[in-house]
Amino acid sequence: MKEFFTAIQELFETVLFVPFNMLREIELDNWWFANIVTWVFLAILVVSVTYWMFQLKAFSDNNEEDKTISSHSFL
């Protein structure tokens, strides 16, 4: 059983964490490049929220949303 968990440890340390180890080493030289993963996720978030707001505005302009108090069963 110990070999199984050792194999999982080796997989993560030698294969799956390599990109994050490289980013950690780069951090001392270039902070912006080291945080590229954060910037990518922030860009995805901004695009998603912008799209969501435009969709909400479109539905609101078309009066497609049921805004009555009894529109949900729990109310």
N, C-alpha and C positions, 0 to 999 in steps of 0.2 A: 504494500500500500504506500510505503514511503517513496518508492520509485515513481509512482504515479504523480504524486504532488511535486516531486523534484522535476519531473518532466514538464509539468505545467509551469513551474518557476522558470525553467530554462527557456521555454517557449516565449514567455512574456519578456524576460530579460534580454534575450538575444535577438528576438525577431520583432515583437510587437511594440516594444518601448524604444526602439532605435530612433525613430523620428523625434520623439520627445527628448531623448538624451542629446541629440544633435542640437535641438532648439535651446536646451539648457546650457550647452557649451557656448553657443553663439551669443547668449544673452550679455555676456561681458563686453563683447565687441560692438554689437548692434542691437539696441533695445527694440527698435521698430520691427526688424526682421524676426526677432525672437518671439514677438507677440503676434505673428501673422495669423495664427489660429484664432485668436481673439478678434482680430480685425475682420476675418472672413465671417465669423459668426455674427458680429455686429452688423456687417453689410447685409447678410441674409435677414436679420431681424428688421432692419430699417426697410428693406424692400417688402417684406411680408406685411409689416404694419401699414405701410403706405398703400399697398394693394387692398388690404382689409378696409381701410378707411374709405377708399374710393368705392368699394363695393357697398359699404354701408350707406354712403351718400347716394349712390344710384338707386338702391332699394327705397331709401327714404324719399327721394324725388318722385319715384313712380307710385308712391303710396301703397306698396305691396306688403308692408309690415302691419300686422294686427296689433294695434296699440291699446286695445280695450283692456280694462282691468281683469276681466274674466277670460283672457286669452289663454291662460295656463291653468291646468287643473288644480295645482297646489295653491293658487290664489283664491 
